[in-house]
Amino acid sequence: MNALTPPAHADVLAAAARLRGRLLRTPMLRHPLLDELAGGTVLVKPEPLQRTGSFKLRGATNAILRLSPEQRAAGVVTHSSGNHGQAVACAAAAEGLSALIAMPRDAPAIKVESTRRWGAEITFFDRAGTDRNALALELARRTGRTLVPPFDHPDVIAGQGSVALELIEDARAAGLTLDALAVCTGGGGLVAGCALAAEGASPGTQVWAVEPEGWDDTRRSLAAGERLSADGQGSLLCDSLLSLAPGELTFAVNRARLTGGVAVSEAEVFRAMRFAFEALKVVVEPGGAVALAAVLAGRIPARGRTVGVVLSGGNVDPAVFARALTA
């Protein structure tokens, strides 16, 4: 499998086997109030409990484990608003590799500090007006490091798919089959991996992409049948999902497999964050809460059905979390 070839279900299975024992297997959570509000059975996958606080460690670790000895010796580089950067830094540290992370200057302090704690070198850029992909490619060229992209890479996508494989397995162990799965979506790597996982492990499961309003590039692209950009005029609250357009590989996977996409408002995100904290006892960042927000708001049909929800990350700035609890 090369960097230009979309992964398949078999790649997700291989990634899950590769990751076994290296990452936490996050639990499946349920709550009677959530079932009551949704009108169905809701199964929650809490990736804030993962090491580094998000699902991103899965894809980053899988990609790094696939590097050649020469690539490992030179180290890795990536760009990230925080969660992927932390994941690459953590995975690199675990394998004894050096890591260089390009981060926006306005990235949440909690994400910058965590990335630095894993021993990575950080270089900052201005979010507005910077082509972060071009920046990362230039850093890779200049330093000889291997680029581990945040989402548009087959090994990253395959690793992220282990999220859905675990949830499908845990649901089956409880005697349940997922009718639908709601997935937080930025560039589309997580939802693509989940769609590939479901394709082979639970082919009757509908997979939905959920994005913040104004940053719904995947929803627009799915509706049009081609890659489109979001207007980028929405709130900056969900900093981990501020992708202007789907990736080439992620959209190639998602166009053929997703049921559709929905967008949620800032108020709906805050409601989901508050519910996760009060009922599920899980701290979720704004971008990590959009899938739960969509189910609570009724944007994804759940009545009489079994619906999975991925909480994708929990690295929230304390001030933002305080806003969610009082909104």
URKA-V280609 format. One record per pair of residues at least 4 apart in sequence whose ideal C-beta (glycine too) atoms are under 8 Angstrom apart, sorted by the first residue. I is the first residue (numbers start at 1). J is the second residue. D is the distance in Angstrom with one decimal. If there is no record, write none. Layout:
[[I/J/D] [I/J/D]]
This chain:
[[1/5/5.3] [1/7/6.4] [1/11/6.2] [1/154/5.3] [1/155/7.7] [2/154/7.7] [3/153/6.2] [3/154/6.6] [4/249/7.7] [5/154/6.0] [6/154/6.5] [6/157/7.6] [6/249/5.1] [6/252/4.8] [6/253/5.2] [7/11/3.8] [7/12/6.8] [7/154/4.3] [7/155/7.6] [7/157/5.2] [7/158/4.4] [7/161/7.9] [7/193/7.8] [7/196/6.3] [7/249/8.0] [7/253/7.4] [8/12/7.7] [8/196/6.5] [9/13/6.6] [9/196/5.2] [9/197/7.0] [9/199/5.2] [9/200/3.5] [9/201/7.6] [10/14/6.4] [10/200/7.8] [11/15/6.2] [11/154/6.6] [11/155/7.9] [11/157/8.0] [11/158/4.1] [11/161/7.9] [11/196/7.4] [12/16/6.4] [12/158/5.0] [12/161/3.6] [12/162/6.8] [12/165/6.4] [12/193/6.2] [12/196/5.0] [12/197/4.9] [12/200/7.6] [13/17/6.6] [13/165/7.5] [13/200/7.4] [14/18/6.3] [14/158/7.0] [15/19/6.1] [15/58/7.6] [15/62/4.5] [15/155/7.2] [15/158/4.0] [15/159/4.6] [15/161/6.6] [15/162/5.9] [16/20/6.6] [16/161/7.4] [16/162/4.2] [16/165/5.2] [16/166/7.8] [18/22/7.8] [18/62/5.9] [18/65/5.7] [19/23/5.2] [19/58/6.2] [19/61/6.0] [19/62/6.1] [19/159/6.5] [19/162/5.7] [22/61/6.1] [22/94/7.5] [23/50/6.7] [23/51/6.6] [23/57/6.0] [23/58/6.3] [23/61/6.5] [23/162/8.0] [24/49/6.7] [24/50/5.5] [24/51/6.0] [25/166/5.9] [26/45/6.2] [26/46/5.5] [26/47/5.8] [26/49/4.9] [26/50/5.6] [26/166/7.1] [27/46/6.8] [27/49/7.4] [27/170/7.6] [28/43/5.4] [28/44/7.0] [28/45/6.5] [28/166/8.0] [28/167/6.1] [28/170/4.0] [28/171/6.8] [28/174/7.4] [29/43/7.6] [29/44/4.2] [29/45/7.8] [29/46/5.7] [29/280/5.6] [29/282/7.4] [30/34/7.2] [30/35/7.1] [30/41/7.6] [30/42/7.0] [30/43/6.3] [30/44/7.0] [31/35/7.1] [31/42/7.8] [31/44/7.8] [31/279/5.0] [31/280/6.0] [32/36/6.2] [33/37/6.2] [33/279/5.5] [34/38/6.1] [34/42/4.8] [34/44/7.4] [34/275/7.5] [34/279/6.5] [34/280/7.7] [34/296/8.0] [35/39/7.9] [35/40/6.6] [35/41/5.7] [35/42/5.8] [37/296/6.1] [38/42/5.0] [38/295/5.5] [38/296/7.1] [38/298/8.0] [38/302/4.0] [38/303/7.3] [38/307/6.8] [39/302/5.9] [39/303/3.6] [39/304/6.8] [40/302/4.1] [40/303/5.5] [40/304/5.7] [40/305/4.5] [40/306/6.5] [40/307/5.9] [41/176/6.5] [41/305/7.3] [41/306/4.4] [41/307/7.1] [42/295/6.2] [42/302/6.5] [42/306/8.0] [42/307/5.4] [42/308/7.8] [42/309/6.0] [43/167/6.4] [43/170/7.5] [43/171/5.5] [43/176/7.0] [43/178/7.1] [43/306/6.8] [43/307/7.2] [43/308/4.9] [43/309/7.1] [44/280/6.4] [44/292/7.2] [44/308/7.7] [44/309/5.0] [44/311/6.2] [45/163/6.0] [45/164/8.0] [45/166/7.1] [45/167/4.6] [45/308/6.6] [45/309/6.9] [45/310/4.9] [45/311/6.6] [46/280/7.1] [46/282/4.9] [46/311/4.9] [47/54/5.7] [47/55/4.2] [47/163/6.6] [47/288/7.1] [47/310/6.5] [47/311/5.8] [47/312/5.3] [47/313/6.2] [47/314/7.7] [48/53/5.5] [48/54/7.0] [48/282/5.6] [48/283/6.0] [48/284/5.7] [48/285/7.6] [48/288/6.3] [48/311/6.0] [48/313/6.0] [48/314/2.5] [48/315/7.8] [49/282/7.1] [49/314/7.6] [50/54/6.2] [50/55/6.3] [50/57/5.7] [50/58/7.6] [51/57/5.6] [51/90/6.4] [52/56/6.8] [52/57/4.9] [52/83/7.3] [52/86/4.4] [52/87/5.2] [52/90/4.9] [52/114/6.9] [52/118/8.0] [52/315/7.9] [53/83/7.3] [53/86/7.2] [53/114/7.5] [53/313/5.9] [53/314/4.8] [53/315/4.5] [54/83/4.2] [54/86/7.4] [54/87/6.8] [54/240/7.7] [54/288/6.9] [54/312/6.1] [54/313/3.4] [54/314/7.0] [54/315/6.4] [55/59/7.7] [55/160/6.1] [55/163/5.3] [55/190/5.9] [55/310/7.2] [55/312/5.2] [55/313/6.8] [56/60/5.9] [56/83/4.6] [56/84/4.7] [56/86/7.1] [56/87/3.7] [56/150/7.7] [56/160/7.9] [56/313/7.4] [57/61/5.7] [57/86/7.9] [57/87/4.3] [57/90/6.0] [57/91/6.4] [58/62/6.5] [58/87/8.0] [58/159/4.3] [58/160/5.4] [58/162/5.2] [58/163/6.6] [59/63/6.2] [59/84/8.0] [59/87/7.3] [59/151/7.7] [59/153/7.8] [59/155/7.2] [59/156/3.6] [59/157/6.8] [59/158/7.6] [59/159/3.8] [59/160/4.5] [59/189/6.3] [59/193/7.3] [60/64/6.3] [60/78/8.0] [60/84/6.6] [60/87/3.9] [60/88/4.7] [60/90/7.5] [60/91/4.5] [60/148/6.1] [60/156/7.0] [60/159/7.3] [61/65/6.2] [61/87/7.5] [61/91/4.3] [61/94/7.4] [61/159/6.4] [62/66/6.6] [62/155/5.1] [62/156/7.0] [62/158/6.0] [62/159/3.1] [63/67/7.5] [63/91/7.9] [63/148/4.9] [63/153/6.2] [63/155/4.0] [63/156/5.2] [63/159/6.7] [64/72/7.9] [64/76/6.5] [64/88/7.5] [64/91/4.7] [64/92/6.2] [64/95/5.7] [64/97/6.7] [64/148/6.7] [65/95/7.3] [66/155/5.0] [67/71/4.0] [67/72/5.0] [67/76/7.6] [67/97/7.9] [67/146/6.1] [68/72/7.0] [69/73/6.5] [70/74/6.8] [71/76/7.9] [71/146/4.5] [72/95/6.8] [72/96/7.8] [72/97/5.5] [74/143/7.7] [74/144/4.7] [74/145/5.5] [74/146/6.6] [75/92/7.2] [75/97/5.3] [75/98/3.7] [75/99/6.3] [75/100/6.9] [75/143/7.4] [75/145/4.7] [75/146/7.6] [76/88/6.1] [76/92/5.6] [76/97/5.9] [76/98/7.6] [76/99/5.3] [76/100/7.5] [76/145/5.5] [76/146/5.3] [76/147/7.4] [76/148/5.1] [77/99/7.2] [77/100/4.4] [77/101/7.5] [77/102/7.4] [77/136/6.1] [77/139/5.0] [77/140/5.1] [77/143/6.4] [77/145/4.1] [77/146/7.3] [77/147/5.7] [77/148/7.4] [78/84/6.2] [78/85/6.4] [78/88/4.9] [78/99/7.7] [78/100/7.9] [78/101/6.0] [78/102/7.2] [78/136/6.2] [78/147/6.5] [78/148/4.8] [78/149/6.7] [78/150/6.5] [79/85/7.7] [79/101/7.4] [79/102/4.2] [79/103/7.4] [79/125/7.8] [79/132/4.3] [79/133/7.2] [79/135/6.2] [79/136/4.3] [79/150/6.9] [80/84/3.9] [80/85/3.4] [80/86/7.7] [80/88/7.2] [80/101/6.1] [80/102/7.5] [80/103/6.1] [80/115/7.8] [80/150/5.7] [81/85/7.6] [81/103/6.9] [81/104/5.7] [81/107/5.2] [81/111/7.2] [81/127/7.9] [81/239/5.2] [81/240/5.9] [81/242/6.9] [82/86/6.4] [82/103/6.9] [82/107/5.1] [82/108/5.9] [82/110/7.9] [82/111/2.8] [82/112/7.2] [82/114/7.8] [82/115/7.1] [82/239/7.1] [82/240/6.6] [82/315/6.1] [83/87/6.4] [83/111/6.8] [83/240/5.4] [83/313/5.2] [83/315/6.1] [84/88/6.2] [84/150/4.2] [84/151/7.8] [85/89/6.2] [85/101/4.1] [85/103/5.7] [85/111/7.0] [85/115/4.6] [85/120/7.1] [85/122/7.7] [86/90/6.1] [86/111/6.3] [86/114/4.9] [86/115/4.9] [86/118/6.7] [86/315/7.2] [87/91/6.1] [88/92/5.9] [88/99/5.5] [88/101/6.5] [88/120/7.3] [88/148/5.4] [89/93/6.3] [89/99/4.9] [89/101/6.2] [89/115/5.0] [89/116/8.0] [89/118/3.6] [89/119/6.7] [89/120/3.6] [90/94/6.4] [90/118/4.9] [91/95/6.6] [92/97/4.0] [92/98/6.7] [92/99/3.9] [92/118/7.5] [92/119/8.0] [92/120/7.0] [93/97/7.6] [93/99/7.5] [93/118/4.9] [93/119/5.3] [93/120/7.8] [98/120/8.0] [98/121/7.5] [98/145/7.9] [99/118/7.5] [99/119/7.4] [99/120/4.1] [99/121/7.1] [100/120/6.9] [100/121/4.9] [100/122/7.8] [100/123/6.7] [100/139/6.3] [100/143/6.5] [100/145/6.1] [101/115/5.6] [101/120/4.9] [101/121/7.1] [101/122/5.2] [101/123/7.5] [102/122/7.7] [102/123/5.2] [102/124/7.5] [102/125/5.7] [102/132/6.7] [102/135/5.6] [102/136/5.9] [102/139/6.3] [103/107/4.7] [103/111/7.7] [103/112/6.2] [103/115/7.0] [103/122/5.7] [103/123/7.6] [103/124/5.8] [103/125/7.4] [104/124/7.1] [104/125/6.1] [104/126/7.1] [104/127/4.0] [104/130/7.8] [104/132/7.9] [105/124/4.7] [105/125/6.9] [105/126/6.0] [105/127/7.1] [106/127/5.8] [107/111/5.4] [107/112/5.4] [107/239/7.2] [108/112/7.2] [108/239/6.4] [108/315/7.0] [108/316/7.5] [108/317/4.4] [108/320/7.6] [109/113/6.0] [109/317/6.8] [110/114/6.3] [110/315/5.6] [110/316/7.3] [110/317/5.7] [110/318/7.5] [111/115/6.3] [111/315/5.3] [112/116/6.4] [112/122/6.8] [113/117/6.4] [114/118/7.2] [114/315/6.8] [115/120/5.4] [115/122/6.2] [116/120/6.6] [116/122/6.1] [123/139/7.3] [125/130/4.6] [125/132/6.8] [125/135/5.9] [126/130/5.4] [130/135/6.1] [131/135/6.4] [132/136/6.3] [133/137/6.4] [133/149/7.7] [134/138/6.3] [135/139/6.4] [136/140/6.3] [136/147/5.6] [136/149/7.4] [137/141/6.4] [137/147/6.5] [138/142/6.1] [139/143/5.9] [139/145/7.1] [139/147/8.0] [140/144/7.7] [140/145/5.3] [140/146/6.8] [140/147/4.4] [148/153/7.0] [148/156/7.0] [149/153/4.5] [149/156/6.4] [149/247/7.8] [150/156/7.4] [150/186/7.8] [150/187/6.1] [150/189/6.9] [151/156/6.2] [151/157/7.2] [151/186/6.9] [151/187/3.6] [151/188/6.0] [151/189/3.0] [151/190/7.6] [151/192/7.9] [151/243/7.8] [151/247/5.4] [151/250/5.7] [152/156/7.7] [152/187/6.3] [152/189/7.0] [152/247/3.1] [152/248/6.2] [152/249/5.0] [152/250/5.9] [153/157/6.7] [153/189/7.8] [153/249/7.0] [154/158/6.2] [154/249/6.4] [155/159/6.4] [156/160/6.6] [156/189/5.6] [157/161/6.8] [157/189/5.1] [157/192/4.9] [157/193/4.8] [157/196/7.3] [157/249/6.6] [157/250/6.6] [157/253/6.8] [158/193/6.3] [158/196/7.4] [159/193/7.0] [160/189/5.3] [160/190/4.6] [160/192/7.4] [160/193/3.5] [160/194/7.2] [161/165/6.3] [161/192/7.7] [161/193/3.0] [161/194/6.0] [161/196/5.1] [161/197/4.1] [162/166/6.2] [162/193/7.5] [162/197/7.3] [163/167/6.7] [163/190/6.8] [163/193/7.0] [163/194/6.1] [163/197/7.6] [163/310/6.0] [164/168/6.0] [164/181/6.3] [164/183/7.9] [164/193/7.0] [164/194/3.8] [164/195/7.9] [164/197/3.8] [164/198/5.7] [164/201/7.6] [164/207/8.0] [164/308/7.6] [164/310/7.7] [165/169/6.3] [165/197/4.6] [165/201/5.9] [166/170/6.2] [167/171/6.1] [167/178/7.3] [167/181/7.4] [167/308/5.2] [167/310/7.6] [168/172/6.4] [168/178/6.3] [168/197/6.8] [168/198/6.8] [168/201/4.8] [168/202/4.8] [168/205/7.4] [168/308/7.9] [169/173/6.4] [169/201/7.6] [170/174/6.6] [171/176/4.4] [171/177/6.6] [171/178/5.6] [171/306/7.0] [171/308/7.0] [172/176/7.0] [172/177/6.9] [176/306/5.1] [177/202/6.5] [177/204/7.1] [177/205/7.6] [177/306/6.4] [178/198/7.5] [178/202/5.6] [178/205/4.5] [178/306/5.6] [178/307/7.1] [178/308/4.8] [179/204/7.4] [179/205/6.7] [179/206/6.7] [179/305/4.0] [179/306/5.1] [179/307/6.4] [180/205/6.5] [180/206/4.3] [180/207/7.5] [180/208/6.3] [180/259/7.4] [180/300/6.2] [180/301/7.1] [180/302/7.3] [180/305/6.3] [180/306/7.9] [180/307/4.7] [180/308/7.1] [181/194/6.1] [181/198/6.4] [181/205/5.6] [181/206/7.2] [181/207/5.0] [181/208/6.9] [181/307/7.2] [181/308/4.2] [181/309/7.8] [181/310/7.3] [182/208/5.0] [182/210/5.5] [182/291/3.9] [182/292/7.6] [182/294/5.4] [182/295/5.7] [182/300/5.2] [182/307/6.6] [182/308/7.0] [182/309/5.1] [182/310/7.0] [183/190/5.8] [183/191/4.1] [183/194/5.1] [183/207/6.6] [183/208/6.8] [183/209/6.2] [183/210/6.5] [183/291/5.7] [183/310/5.0] [183/312/7.6] [184/190/6.6] [184/191/7.8] [184/210/5.8] [184/211/8.0] [184/241/6.6] [184/287/6.1] [184/288/6.0] [184/289/7.7] [184/290/4.9] [184/291/4.9] [184/310/6.1] [184/311/7.8] [184/312/4.1] [184/313/7.8] [185/190/6.9] [185/191/4.8] [185/209/4.0] [185/210/5.9] [185/211/5.1] [185/218/5.1] [185/241/6.8] [185/261/7.1] [185/290/7.8] [186/190/7.9] [186/211/7.6] [186/215/7.9] [186/240/6.2] [186/241/4.0] [186/242/7.1] [186/243/4.4] [186/287/7.0] [187/243/4.4] [187/246/6.4] [187/247/5.0] [187/250/6.0] [188/192/5.3] [188/209/7.1] [188/218/5.5] [188/243/7.7] [188/246/4.6] [188/247/5.7] [188/250/3.2] [188/251/6.3] [188/253/7.8] [188/254/5.5] [189/193/6.4] [189/247/7.0] [189/250/5.5] [190/194/6.3] [190/310/7.1] [190/312/6.2] [191/195/6.2] [191/207/6.6] [191/209/4.8] [191/218/7.3] [191/250/7.7] [191/254/6.2] [191/258/6.8] [192/196/6.5] [192/249/7.5] [192/250/4.5] [192/253/4.0] [192/254/5.3] [192/257/7.9] [193/197/6.3] [194/198/6.3] [194/207/5.8] [194/310/7.1] [195/199/6.3] [195/207/4.6] [195/253/6.2] [195/254/6.2] [195/257/4.0] [195/258/5.9] [196/200/7.5] [196/253/6.3] [196/257/7.3] [197/201/5.7] [197/202/8.0] [198/202/4.9] [198/203/7.0] [198/205/4.4] [198/207/5.6] [198/257/7.9] [199/203/6.0] [199/257/6.2] [205/308/7.7] [206/259/4.0] [207/257/6.5] [207/258/5.3] [207/259/6.1] [208/258/6.9] [208/259/5.6] [208/260/6.1] [208/261/6.7] [208/262/6.4] [208/291/8.0] [208/294/7.2] [208/300/5.3] [209/218/4.6] [209/219/6.4] [209/222/7.1] [209/254/6.8] [209/258/5.7] [209/260/7.5] [209/261/4.0] [209/262/7.6] [210/261/7.2] [210/262/5.6] [210/263/7.6] [210/264/6.4] [210/290/4.6] [210/291/4.6] [210/293/7.3] [210/294/4.5] [210/299/7.8] [210/300/7.5] [211/215/5.5] [211/216/4.3] [211/217/7.3] [211/218/6.0] [211/219/6.0] [211/230/7.8] [211/241/6.1] [211/261/6.5] [211/262/7.7] [211/263/5.2] [211/264/7.6] [211/290/6.5] [212/216/7.3] [212/234/5.6] [212/235/6.6] [212/237/6.9] [212/238/4.2] [212/241/5.7] [212/263/6.6] [212/264/6.4] [212/266/7.5] [212/269/6.9] [212/286/7.7] [212/287/7.4] [212/290/6.1] [213/234/4.8] [213/235/7.3] [213/263/4.6] [213/264/6.7] [213/265/5.5] [213/266/7.5] [214/230/6.4] [214/231/6.0] [214/232/6.7] [214/233/4.9] [214/234/1.8] [214/235/6.7] [214/263/7.8] [215/230/4.9] [215/232/6.9] [215/234/5.1] [215/238/6.9] [215/241/5.9] [215/242/5.6] [215/243/6.9] [215/244/7.7] [215/263/7.9] [216/220/5.8] [216/230/5.6] [216/261/6.5] [216/263/4.1] [217/221/5.9] [217/227/8.0] [217/228/6.4] [217/229/5.8] [217/230/4.0] [217/243/6.2] [217/244/6.1] [217/245/5.0] [217/246/5.7] [218/222/6.2] [218/246/5.1] [218/251/7.5] [218/254/6.6] [218/258/7.9] [218/261/5.0] [219/223/6.6] [219/260/7.3] [219/261/3.0] [219/262/6.5] [219/263/5.8] [220/224/6.2] [220/228/4.6] [220/229/7.9] [220/230/6.6] [220/261/7.8] [221/225/7.9] [221/226/6.5] [221/227/5.1] [221/228/4.7] [221/245/7.5] [221/246/5.3] [221/251/6.0] [221/255/7.6] [222/254/6.9] [222/255/6.6] [222/258/6.0] [222/260/6.0] [222/261/5.2] [223/260/7.8] [223/261/7.6] [224/228/5.4] [225/255/6.9] [227/245/5.8] [227/246/5.5] [227/248/7.3] [227/251/5.2] [228/245/7.0] [229/244/5.0] [229/245/4.7] [230/234/7.6] [230/243/7.7] [230/244/5.6] [230/245/7.3] [232/242/7.8] [232/244/5.6] [235/266/4.8] [236/242/6.7] [237/266/5.3] [237/269/6.4] [237/286/4.7] [237/320/7.3] [238/242/6.8] [238/269/6.6] [238/286/4.5] [238/287/3.9] [238/290/6.4] [239/286/7.3] [239/287/6.5] [240/285/6.5] [240/286/7.8] [240/287/3.5] [240/288/7.0] [240/312/7.6] [240/313/6.0] [240/315/8.0] [241/287/4.2] [241/290/6.8] [246/250/5.4] [246/251/4.0] [246/254/6.9] [247/251/6.3] [248/252/6.5] [249/253/6.7] [250/254/5.9] [251/255/5.6] [252/256/7.6] [253/257/6.2] [254/258/4.7] [262/294/5.2] [262/299/4.4] [262/300/6.3] [264/268/4.3] [264/269/6.0] [264/272/8.0] [264/290/5.2] [264/293/4.3] [264/294/5.4] [264/297/6.3] [264/299/6.7] [265/269/7.1] [266/270/6.5] [267/271/6.5] [267/327/6.9] [268/272/6.5] [268/293/4.2] [268/294/7.6] [268/296/7.1] [268/297/4.9] [269/273/6.4] [269/286/5.1] [269/289/5.4] [269/290/6.0] [269/293/5.0] [269/324/7.8] [270/274/6.3] [270/286/7.8] [270/323/7.0] [270/324/4.5] [270/327/3.9] [271/275/6.3] [271/293/6.6] [271/296/6.3] [271/297/7.8] [271/327/7.6] [272/276/6.2] [272/284/7.2] [272/289/4.1] [272/290/7.3] [272/292/4.1] [272/293/3.8] [272/296/5.7] [273/277/6.5] [273/284/5.3] [273/285/7.8] [273/286/6.7] [273/289/4.8] [273/316/7.6] [273/321/7.1] [273/324/3.9] [273/325/7.8] [274/278/6.0] [274/324/5.5] [274/325/5.8] [274/327/7.2] [275/279/5.4] [275/280/7.4] [275/292/7.0] [275/296/6.5] [276/280/4.8] [276/282/4.9] [276/283/7.5] [276/284/4.5] [276/289/6.4] [276/292/6.3] [276/311/6.4] [277/281/7.1] [277/282/6.9] [277/283/6.1] [277/284/7.4] [277/324/7.7] [277/325/6.8] [282/311/6.4] [282/314/6.8] [283/314/4.8] [283/316/6.4] [283/321/6.8] [284/288/4.6] [284/289/4.5] [284/292/7.4] [284/311/5.1] [284/313/7.3] [284/314/5.3] [284/316/7.1] [285/289/7.0] [285/313/5.1] [285/314/5.6] [285/315/5.4] [285/316/3.8] [285/320/7.7] [286/290/7.6] [286/316/6.9] [286/320/6.7] [286/324/7.5] [287/312/6.8] [287/313/6.3] [288/311/5.3] [288/312/4.3] [288/313/3.8] [288/314/6.0] [288/316/8.0] [289/293/5.6] [289/311/6.7] [290/294/6.5] [291/295/6.9] [291/309/5.0] [291/310/5.4] [291/311/7.1] [291/312/7.3] [292/296/6.1] [292/309/5.1] [292/311/6.2] [293/297/6.0] [294/299/4.3] [294/300/5.0] [295/299/7.6] [295/300/5.5] [295/302/5.6] [295/307/6.1] [295/309/5.6] [298/302/7.5] [300/307/6.7] [301/305/6.5] [302/307/4.6] [316/320/5.5] [316/321/4.7] [316/324/7.9] [317/321/6.9] [318/322/6.3] [319/323/6.8] [320/324/6.8] [321/325/6.6] [322/326/6.5] [323/327/5.9]]
